């Protein structure tokens, strides 16, 4: 049983945000549904449309919330401004938000699509009911012009056309957002999402026609006026006056109830026993006072009077403790206030027509004989939901458009790297352009598309002496393929616009004491700038240590960072900080090489990587036809090119490119492994190395890798070991 409870707790902890979101949505839907189900102002409309009214209005409230929230993750400039504020107050909270902006946007969008379909279906049912349940007596409540009018004609109205258009837009955006479509026809995903502006315009127009009408009661006007009057009065007086007024009202309330007790005793009703509070005529009012409402009411009166009297300036100045301790009775007062009305001493009469109203049967004849109901369109509240999000979104959009016009850059250099990856060296858009490690920019190539902007992480950021930055582009998809073709044809003569830079969860690496970084393929880009920073500042305080694991498909991709990583390790050795960077490289797929060619290459160039008795790299021996060339990493050790122990040949070299990496970058060659990491061993090593530490694991890679590492972080954080892992990832796919 305890095992099941533990699994349940783990599940709830993992899904707490999703459960909270679903609970919020269901609560909002339920409140709106019951409001239209029980509201007497919707009686005639409800009798005509049935539950379709309640479902459509309940889903409309949920849609308003979703349309409002779905925009916030898209406000990149405001998120960047928020980062500057939150980084000084609570950086962890903002990184938590940045890491989940994409998943939050997707969750809200999926909810939006689902409830949009339900909302549309309920309105289609409403159109049918408007046609079949035409009200001859109350013409103003009808949407149809006559009974059995075709629902298709009703669909051609303003709410029908706008609603159908929004449904088509939402469905097209939802369907093209699937991974299958994004990976194969990215342009379709991009262009359908540009319909969001049209969707927002239709969203504001949709409820303005006032097709759904509610009944207007005179007493509603009176209540609203009384509410406005009381609000105006209360806004004119200070809290001090409100307290005095509360004491005065409490005294009047108590006196009136003492009079009520007297009347309960003297005016005993023999015929209607259930309305009496007294048990018999002329029962002593003091006996009636010894009841739940009597005792609680008297106690509250005493508390209020004591709090009021001890609040005078005279008492506060001379006996402040009396004032203080009497005011601590407010908790008891609140408890008594909740208990006081529960006994139900005062009873109201229940009329048959009220029962008929609640059951919604046979009421029209009774009410129509007394008065003719008045109707008014249900007021639109969509603008209230959308005012703040749309304002923030359009301010952010205008800000970005304005900055884009200033952000035209030149391509200074194009480098084609292995694995169909292009490195672009770009000039800084302007003098004020600054970028932090881990941030990304949005890039647009006007020759490729006038609308599409694509995110790329800056692998090299501008400095005061060198005002350039570098991005790596993996050729995958129609946009990048077109860009590669244009780069081959025109070279650097392309029109490039840059928007950004924008904040990223990977910025936390710079402020982490211990940063664990895992990347796959081109996902290494957020961590390259961190390596460059360590190379330039080997003695900087943060990060104190970096564990970098990079998984690639082909060995040739290791050349992307081979020189940078090798220089960084040498620099750290010279700075007496060799343990600051722990690098592991994994190759999952070796290129096929002809066996004979491999043998001839190995005969002509034999490379041995030698380690000493402590397991550290000693030197590399390169035997060629011209003789032996030895590159010593530890000059004080003598070369031993003949006797090799089991540790002497670390990593068999699979192809000639591997040999080149091992010869040119010996510190990198000895860290290359075949296959994939054994994550349980890796996590066990981290737990052993950092007991009782809180570690941040930064990941950038495919969805499968993200899923594995997220589950491993949760699993090892929930175990008995006191080491805790926080999983942070970034993905643009």
C-alpha positions in Angstrom: 0.0 0.0 0.0 2.8 2.4 0.9 4.4 1.7 -2.5 1.2 2.8 -4.3 1.0 5.9 -2.2 4.6 6.7 -2.9 4.0 6.3 -6.7 0.9 8.5 -6.4 2.9 11.2 -4.7 5.6 11.0 -7.3 3.1 11.2 -10.1 1.3 14.2 -8.5 4.6 16.0 -8.0 5.6 15.5 -11.6 2.3 16.6 -13.0 1.4 19.3 -10.4 1.4 22.1 -13.0 -0.7 20.2 -15.5 -3.1 19.1 -12.7 -3.3 22.8 -11.5 -4.1 24.0 -15.0 -6.8 21.4 -15.6 -8.3 22.2 -12.2 -8.4 25.9 -13.0 -10.0 25.3 -16.4 -12.7 23.0 -15.0 -13.4 25.4 -12.2 -13.9 28.4 -14.6 -16.1 26.3 -16.8 -18.2 25.0 -13.9 -18.7 28.5 -12.5 -19.8 29.9 -15.8 -21.9 26.9 -16.6 -23.8 27.0 -13.3 -24.2 30.8 -13.6 -26.2 30.4 -16.9 -27.9 27.3 -15.7 -29.4 28.9 -12.6 -29.6 32.6 -13.5 -33.2 33.7 -13.7 -32.3 36.4 -16.2 -31.5 33.6 -18.7 -34.7 31.7 -18.1 -36.4 32.3 -21.5 -33.1 32.0 -23.4 -32.4 28.8 -21.5 -35.8 27.4 -22.3 -35.2 28.0 -25.9 -31.6 26.7 -26.3 -31.4 24.2 -23.4 -27.9 23.1 -22.2 -26.4 24.4 -25.4 -26.5 27.9 -23.8 -24.7 26.8 -20.7 -22.0 24.8 -22.6 -21.4 27.6 -25.1 -21.0 30.3 -22.4 -18.9 28.1 -20.1 -16.5 27.3 -23.0 -16.5 31.0 -24.0 -15.1 31.9 -20.6 -12.3 29.3 -20.9 -11.5 30.5 -24.4 -11.2 34.1 -23.2 -8.7 32.9 -20.6 -6.7 30.8 -23.1 -6.6 33.6 -25.7 -5.3 36.0 -23.0 -2.6 33.6 -21.7 -1.4 32.2 -25.0 0.1 35.6 -25.9 2.4 36.1 -22.9 5.2 33.6 -23.9 5.4 35.4 -27.2 6.3 38.8 -25.7 10.1 38.3 -26.1 11.2 41.9 -25.5 9.0 42.1 -22.3 10.5 38.8 -21.2 14.0 40.3 -21.8 13.0 43.4 -19.7 11.6 41.2 -17.0 14.9 39.3 -16.9 16.8 42.4 -16.1 14.5 43.0 -13.2 14.1 39.4 -11.9 17.8 38.5 -12.3 18.6 40.8 -9.4 15.6 39.7 -7.2 14.9 36.0 -8.0 16.8 34.7 -11.0 15.8 31.1 -10.4 12.1 32.0 -10.8 12.6 33.7 -14.1 14.7 30.8 -15.5 12.0 28.5 -14.4 9.5 30.6 -16.4 11.8 30.8 -19.5 12.3 27.0 -19.5 8.6 26.4 -19.5 7.4 29.1 -21.9 7.2 26.7 -24.8 5.4 24.0 -22.8 3.1 26.6 -21.3 2.2 28.0 -24.7 1.6 24.5 -26.1 -0.6 23.5 -23.1 -2.7 26.7 -23.4 -2.9 26.2 -27.2 -4.1 22.6 -26.9 -6.8 23.7 -24.4 -7.8 26.5 -26.8 -8.2 24.1 -29.7 -10.2 21.6 -27.7 -12.6 24.2 -26.2 -12.9 26.0 -29.5 -14.3 22.8 -31.1 -16.7 22.2 -28.1 -17.8 25.9 -28.2 -18.5 25.7 -32.0 -20.4 22.5 -31.7 -22.6 23.9 -28.9 -23.3 27.0 -31.0 -24.3 24.8 -34.0 -26.8 23.2 -31.7 -27.9 26.6 -30.6 -28.6 27.6 -34.2 -30.8 24.5 -34.6 -32.7 25.4 -31.4 -33.1 29.0 -32.4 -34.8 27.8 -35.6 -37.0 25.0 -34.0 -37.9 26.7 -30.7 -38.9 30.1 -32.2 -40.7 32.2 -29.5 -43.9 33.8 -30.9 -44.6 35.9 -27.7 -41.2 37.3 -27.1 -39.9 38.3 -30.5 -36.9 40.2 -29.4 -35.2 37.1 -27.9 -35.2 35.2 -31.2 -32.2 35.0 -33.6 -34.3 33.5 -36.4 -36.8 35.6 -38.3 -39.4 32.8 -38.3 -40.0 29.3 -37.1 -37.9 26.5 -38.8 -35.7 29.0 -40.6 -32.7 27.2 -42.1 -29.8 27.1 -39.6 -27.4 27.7 -42.5 -29.0 31.1 -43.0 -28.5 31.9 -39.3 -24.8 30.8 -39.8 -24.4 33.6 -42.3 -24.8 36.2 -39.6 -21.9 38.2 -38.1 -21.3 35.8 -35.1 -21.7 32.8 -37.4 -19.2 34.0 -40.0 -16.6 35.2 -37.5 -17.0 32.1 -35.3 -16.6 29.7 -38.3 -13.6 31.7 -39.5 -11.9 31.5 -36.0 -12.6 27.8 -35.8 -10.9 27.2 -39.2 -7.9 29.4 -38.1 -7.6 27.6 -34.8 -7.8 24.1 -36.4 -5.3 25.0 -39.1 -2.8 26.4 -36.5 -3.3 23.3 -34.3 -2.9 20.8 -37.1 0.2 22.5 -38.6 1.8 22.7 -35.2 2.4 18.9 -35.0 6.0 17.8 -35.1 5.3 15.9 -38.4 4.3 19.0 -40.2 6.9 21.3 -38.6 9.7 19.0 -39.6 8.6 18.5 -43.2 6.7 21.6 -44.2 7.8 24.3 -41.8 6.5 27.1 -44.0 2.9 25.8 -43.6 3.3 26.0 -39.8 4.8 29.5 -40.0 2.3 31.0 -42.4 -0.8 29.6 -40.6 0.5 31.1 -37.4 0.6 34.5 -39.0 -3.2 34.4 -39.0 -3.2 35.2 -35.3 -3.7 38.9 -36.0 -6.9 38.1 -38.0 -8.0 35.8 -35.2 -7.7 38.5 -32.6 -9.7 40.9 -34.8 -12.4 38.4 -35.3 -12.3 37.6 -31.5 -13.2 41.2 -30.7 -15.9 41.4 -33.3 -17.6 38.0 -32.6 -19.6 38.9 -29.5 -20.6 42.5 -30.5 -23.8 41.6 -32.4 -25.7 40.7 -29.1 -27.5 37.7 -30.4 -27.8 36.2 -26.9 -30.1 38.3 -24.8 -30.8 38.3 -21.0 -33.9 39.4 -19.2 -33.7 42.8 -17.4 -35.3 43.2 -14.0 -36.0 46.4 -12.2 -34.6 45.2 -9.0 -31.3 44.5 -10.7 -31.1 48.1 -11.5 -31.8 49.0 -7.9 -29.2 46.6 -6.6 -26.6 47.9 -9.0 -27.4 51.5 -7.9 -27.2 50.6 -4.3 -23.9 48.9 -4.9 -22.5 51.9 -6.7 -23.7 54.2 -3.9 -22.1 52.1 -1.2 -18.9 51.9 -3.2 -18.8 55.6 -3.7 -19.5 56.3 0.0 -16.8 53.8 1.2 -14.2 55.2 -1.2 -14.7 58.7 0.4 -13.8 57.7 4.0 -10.7 56.4 5.6 -10.2 53.0 7.3 -10.5 54.7 10.6 -14.0 55.9 9.7 -14.8 52.4 8.4 -13.9 50.9 11.8 -16.0 53.5 13.7 -18.9 52.7 11.4 -18.4 49.0 11.9 -18.7 49.4 15.7 -21.8 51.6 15.3 -23.5 49.1 12.9 -22.7 46.2 15.2 -24.4 48.0 18.1 -27.5 48.8 16.0 -27.5 45.2 14.7 -27.4 43.8 18.2 -30.1 46.1 19.5 -32.4 45.1 16.7 -31.8 41.4 17.4 -32.7 42.0 21.1 -35.9 43.6 19.9 -36.4 40.6 17.7 -36.0 38.2 20.7 -38.7 40.2 22.5 -41.0 40.0 19.5 -40.3 36.2 19.1 -41.5 35.8 22.7 -44.6 38.1 22.6 -45.8 37.4 19.1 -45.7 33.6 19.2 -47.5 32.2 16.1 -49.8 29.3 17.1 -50.7 28.4 13.5 -47.3 28.4 11.9 -45.1 26.7 14.4 -42.0 26.3 12.2 -41.5 30.1 12.0 -41.2 30.5 15.7 -37.9 30.8 17.6 -39.6 30.6 21.0 -41.0 27.3 22.3 -44.1 28.9 23.7 -45.7 32.3 24.1 -44.1 34.8 26.5 -41.0 32.6 26.8 -38.2 34.7 28.5 -36.1 36.5 25.9 -33.0 35.7 28.1 -33.7 32.0 27.4 -33.8 32.7 23.7 -30.6 34.6 24.0 -28.9 31.4 25.2 -28.8 29.9 21.8 -26.1 29.5 19.1 -26.9 32.9 17.4 -27.5 34.6 20.7 -24.3 33.5 22.4 -22.1 34.1 19.3 -23.8 37.4 18.6 -23.3 38.6 22.2 -19.7 37.5 22.2 -19.0 39.3 18.9 -20.6 42.5 20.3 -18.4 42.3 23.4 -15.3 41.8 21.2 -16.2 44.7 18.9 -16.9 47.0 21.7 -13.7 46.1 23.5 -11.6 46.6 20.4 -13.4 49.9 19.7 -13.0 51.3 23.2 -9.3 50.3 23.5 -8.6 51.9 20.2 -9.1 55.4 21.5 -6.0 57.6 21.7 -6.3 57.8 25.5 -6.0 54.0 26.0 -3.3 53.5 23.3 -1.0 56.1 24.8 -1.3 54.9 28.4 -2.1 51.1 28.2 -0.9 50.0 24.8 -0.9 46.3 25.8 -4.7 46.4 26.4 -5.2 47.8 22.9 -2.8 45.1 21.4 -4.3 42.1 23.2 -7.9 43.0 22.5 -7.1 43.3 18.8 -5.7 39.7 18.9 -9.3 38.6 19.4 -10.0 39.2 15.7 -9.4 35.5 15.0 -12.1 34.5 17.5 -14.4 37.1 16.0 -13.9 35.7 12.5 -14.7 32.2 13.7 -17.9 33.4 15.5 -18.8 35.4 12.5 -18.9 32.2 10.4 -20.9 30.2 13.0 -23.4 33.0 13.8 -25.8 32.6 10.8 -25.7 28.8 10.5 -28.6 27.9 12.8 -31.2 29.3 10.4 -33.4 31.0 13.0 -34.9 33.5 10.5 -37.0 31.7 8.0 -38.3 32.8 4.6 -41.5 31.8 2.9 -41.2 29.5 -0.1 -43.7 30.4 -2.9 -45.0 27.9 -5.4 -44.0 30.1 -8.3 -40.4 30.0 -7.1 -40.4 26.2 -7.2 -41.9 26.4 -10.7 -39.1 28.8 -11.7 -36.4 26.5 -10.3 -37.9 23.6 -12.2 -38.4 25.7 -15.3 -41.8 24.3 -16.1 -45.1 26.0 -16.9 -43.9 29.5 -15.8 -44.7 31.5 -18.9 -48.4 31.7 -18.2 -48.0 32.8 -14.6 -45.4 35.5 -15.3 -46.8 36.8 -18.6 -50.1 37.5 -16.8 -48.2 39.8 -14.4 -45.8 41.7 -16.6 -44.1 41.7 -20.0 -40.4 40.8 -19.7 -37.7 43.1 -21.1 -34.6 41.8 -22.7 -31.1 43.2 -23.4 -28.1 41.7 -25.2 -25.6 40.0 -23.0 -22.7 42.3 -22.6 -19.4 41.3 -24.1 -16.5 40.8 -21.6 -14.0 39.6 -24.1 -12.3 43.0 -24.3 -11.8 42.8 -20.5 -9.9 39.6 -20.8 -7.9 40.7 -23.8 -7.1 44.3 -22.9 -3.9 43.7 -20.9 -2.5 40.8 -23.0 -3.1 42.5 -26.3 -1.6 45.7 -25.0 1.5 43.9 -23.8 1.7 41.9 -27.1 1.4 44.9 -29.4 3.8 47.0 -27.3 6.3 44.1 -27.6 5.6 43.7 -31.3 6.1 47.4 -32.1 9.2 47.4 -30.0 10.6 44.5 -31.9 9.6 45.9 -35.3 11.3 49.2 -34.4 14.5 47.4 -33.3 14.4 45.2 -36.4 14.6 48.2 -38.7 17.9 49.2 -37.0 19.3 45.7 -37.0 20.4 45.1 -40.5 23.7 43.2 -40.5 26.4 42.1 -42.9 27.7 38.6 -43.5 31.4 38.9 -42.9 32.3 35.2 -43.3 30.7 31.9 -44.3 32.2 28.6 -43.1 30.8 25.3 -44.2 31.4 22.8 -41.4 31.0 19.0 -41.4 27.5 17.5 -40.9 25.8 20.1 -43.2 26.3 22.9 -40.8 27.0 26.5 -41.7 28.8 29.0 -39.5 27.9 32.7 -40.2 30.0 35.5 -38.9 27.8 38.6 -38.7 28.5 42.2 -37.9 26.9 43.8 -34.9 23.6 45.6 -35.8 24.6 48.8 -33.9 27.0 50.0 -31.2 24.5 49.3 -28.4 24.1 45.7 -29.4 25.1 43.4 -26.6 24.5 39.8 -26.0 25.0 37.5 -23.0 26.2 34.0 -23.0 23.4 31.6 -23.9 21.1 34.1 -25.5 19.6 33.7 -29.0 18.6 35.9 -31.8 15.9 35.7 -34.5 17.3 35.9 -38.0 15.5 36.8 -41.3 16.9 36.5 -44.8 14.8 38.7 -47.1 15.9 36.7 -50.2 14.4 33.5 -48.6 11.2 34.9 -47.0 9.8 38.2 -46.1 7.9 36.8 -43.1 9.9 34.0 -41.5 12.2 34.6 -38.5 14.2 31.7 -37.1 16.0 31.4 -33.7 19.7 30.7 -33.5 22.0 30.7 -30.4 25.0 33.0 -30.5 28.1 30.8 -30.2 30.4 33.8 -30.1 29.2 37.1 -28.7 30.4 40.6 -29.5 33.2 42.1 -27.3 34.4 45.7 -27.0 37.3 45.0 -29.3 35.5 42.7 -31.8 32.0 43.8 -32.7 31.0 40.5 -34.5 29.0 37.5 -33.4 28.7 34.0 -34.8 25.8 31.6 -35.3 25.7 28.0 -36.4 22.9 26.8 -38.7 22.1 23.2 -39.1 20.8 22.5 -42.7 17.5 20.8 -41.9 14.2 21.9 -43.5 13.1 24.0 -46.5 14.2 27.4 -45.1 17.7 26.4 -44.2 18.1 24.5 -47.5 17.1 27.6 -49.4 19.6 29.7 -47.3 22.4 27.2 -48.0 21.7 27.4 -51.8 21.8 31.2 -51.7 25.0 31.2 -49.7 26.6 28.9 -52.3 25.3 31.2 -55.2 25.7 34.7 -53.7 28.1 34.2 -50.9 27.9 37.1 -48.4 25.7 39.3 -50.6 22.5 38.5 -48.7 20.2 40.8 -46.8 20.1 39.7 -43.2 17.9 41.2 -40.4 18.5 40.4 -36.7 15.9 40.7 -33.9 17.1 40.3 -30.4 19.0 39.1 -28.5 16.5 37.3 -26.2 16.7 35.7 -22.8 17.2 32.0 -22.6 17.3 29.5 -19.7 20.9 28.7 -20.7 22.0 32.0 -19.3 22.0 30.4 -15.9 25.2 28.6 -16.7 27.2 31.8 -16.1 25.9 32.1 -12.5 26.0 28.4 -11.5 28.6 27.1 -9.1 28.5 23.7 -10.8 27.0 23.5 -14.3 26.2 20.1 -15.9 25.7 20.5 -19.6 24.4 17.8 -22.0 24.1 18.4 -25.7 23.4 16.4 -28.8 24.4 17.5 -32.3 23.9 21.2 -33.0 22.5 21.5 -29.4 26.1 22.3 -28.4 25.6 25.9 -29.5 24.4 27.3 -26.1 27.5 25.9 -24.4 30.1 27.1 -26.9 30.0 30.7 -25.6 30.6 29.3 -22.1 33.7 27.5 -23.3 34.9 30.7 -24.9 34.4 32.6 -21.7 36.5 30.1 -19.8 39.2 30.3 -22.4 39.3 34.1 -22.0 38.9 34.1 -18.3 40.4 30.9 -16.9 40.5 32.2 -13.3 36.9 33.6 -13.2 34.9 32.6 -10.2 31.7 31.3 -11.9 31.0 28.7 -13.1 33.4 26.9 -10.7 33.2 23.7 -12.7 31.5 22.6 -15.9 30.7 19.0 -16.8 30.1 18.9 -20.6 28.8 15.9 -22.4 28.4 16.1 -26.1 26.8 13.3 -28.2 27.3 13.4 -32.0 26.4 11.0 -34.8 29.6 11.3 -36.8 33.2 11.9 -35.6 33.7 14.6 -38.1 31.3 16.8 -36.1 33.8 16.9 -33.3 35.8 19.4 -35.3 33.2 22.0 -34.5 34.7 22.6 -31.0 37.8 20.5 -31.1 40.2 23.5 -31.3 38.2 25.5 -28.8 38.0 22.7 -26.3 41.7 21.8 -26.7 42.8 25.4 -26.2 40.5 25.8 -23.2 42.0 22.8 -21.5 45.5 23.9 -22.1 44.7 27.4 -20.8 43.1 25.9 -17.7 46.3 23.8 -17.1 48.4 26.9 -17.4 46.1 28.6 -14.9 46.4 25.7 -12.5 42.6 25.0 -12.9 42.6 21.7 -14.9 39.6 20.3 -13.1 37.4 23.2 -14.0 36.2 21.6 -17.3 35.2 17.9 -17.4 34.6 17.0 -21.1 33.1 13.7 -22.4 32.5 13.1 -26.1 30.3 10.3 -27.5 30.1 9.2 -31.2 27.0 7.1 -31.9 27.8 6.2 -35.6 31.2 5.6 -37.2 31.6 6.2 -40.9 32.2 3.2 -43.1 35.7 3.0 -44.5 37.2 0.5 -46.9 39.1 -2.1 -44.9 42.1 -2.1 -47.2 42.3 1.6 -47.2 42.1 1.6 -43.4 45.0 -0.9 -43.2 47.2 1.2 -45.5 46.4 4.3 -43.6 47.2 2.7 -40.3 50.5 1.3 -41.7 51.5 4.7 -43.0 50.5 6.6 -39.9 50.4 4.8 -36.6 49.3 6.9 -33.6 49.5 5.8 -30.0 48.0 7.9 -27.1 50.0 7.1 -24.0 48.9 7.6 -20.4 51.0 7.5 -17.3 50.6 5.3 -14.2 48.0 7.8 -12.7 45.7 7.5 -15.7 46.6 11.0 -17.1 47.5 11.6 -20.7 51.3 11.5 -21.2 52.1 12.0 -24.8 51.3 11.1 -28.4 53.6 9.1 -30.6 53.2 9.5 -34.4 55.2 6.9 -36.4 55.7 7.8 -40.0 58.0 6.6 -42.8 60.2 9.6 -42.1 60.7 8.6 -38.4 59.0 9.2 -35.1 57.5 12.6 -34.1 56.6 12.9 -30.5 54.4 15.6 -29.0 55.1 15.7 -25.3 52.5 17.1 -23.0 54.7 16.5 -19.9 58.2 17.2 -21.0 59.8 15.9 -17.7 58.7 12.4 -18.6 60.8 10.2 -20.8 59.3 8.9 -24.0 58.5 5.2 -24.0 57.4 4.2 -27.4 57.8 0.4 -27.1 56.3 -0.8 -23.9 52.6 -0.1 -23.6 50.4 -1.4 -20.9 46.7 -2.0 -21.3 46.2 1.7 -20.6 48.6 2.8 -23.3 46.2 2.5 -26.2 43.3 4.6 -25.1 40.6 4.6 -27.8 41.2 2.6 -30.9 41.1 4.9 -33.9 38.2 4.1 -36.2 39.0 6.2 -39.2 41.6 8.6 -40.6 39.7 11.7 -39.4 39.8 10.3 -35.9 43.5 10.0 -36.3 43.7 13.6 -37.4 41.8 14.8 -34.3 43.9 12.7 -32.0 47.1 14.0 -33.6 46.1 17.6 -33.8 44.1 17.8 -30.5 45.4 15.1 -28.2 43.5 16.4 -25.2 40.3 15.8 -27.2 41.1 12.5 -28.8 41.5 10.7 -25.4 38.0 11.8 -24.4 36.1 10.4 -27.3 34.0 7.3 -26.7 31.8 5.1 -28.9 28.1 4.7 -28.3 25.9 6.6 -25.9 26.4 7.5 -22.2 25.2 5.1 -19.6 23.1 7.6 -17.7 22.8 5.6 -14.5 26.5 5.5 -14.1 26.9 9.1 -15.1 24.3 10.2 -12.5 25.9 7.9 -9.9 29.2 9.6 -10.5 27.8 13.1 -10.1 26.0 12.0 -6.8 29.2 10.6 -5.5 31.2 13.7 -6.6 28.7 16.2 -5.2 26.9 14.8 -2.1 24.2 17.0 -0.7 24.6 19.5 -3.5 21.8 21.2 -5.6 22.9 20.7 -9.3 21.5 22.4 -12.4 21.5 20.1 -15.5 21.3 22.1 -18.7 20.2 20.2 -21.8 19.9 21.1 -25.4 19.0 18.3 -27.8 16.3 16.1 -29.3 13.1 15.4 -27.5 14.1 11.8 -26.7 17.2 12.9 -24.9 15.3 15.6 -23.0 12.7 13.1 -21.9 15.4 10.6 -20.6 17.3 13.3 -18.7 14.2 14.8 -17.2 13.1 11.5 -15.9 16.6 10.7 -14.5 16.7 14.1 -12.7 13.4 13.4 -11.1 14.3 9.9 -10.2 17.6 10.6 -8.6 16.3 13.7 -6.8 13.5 11.7 -5.2 15.8 9.0 -3.9 17.3 8.9 -0.4 20.5 10.7 -1.6 20.6 14.3 -0.6 21.8 15.4 -4.1 19.2 17.3 -6.0 19.0 17.9 -9.7 17.1 20.8 -11.4 16.5 20.0 -15.1 16.7 23.0 -17.5 16.4 22.6 -21.2 16.0 24.7 -24.4 14.7 23.6 -27.7 13.7 25.5 -30.9 12.2 22.6 -32.8 
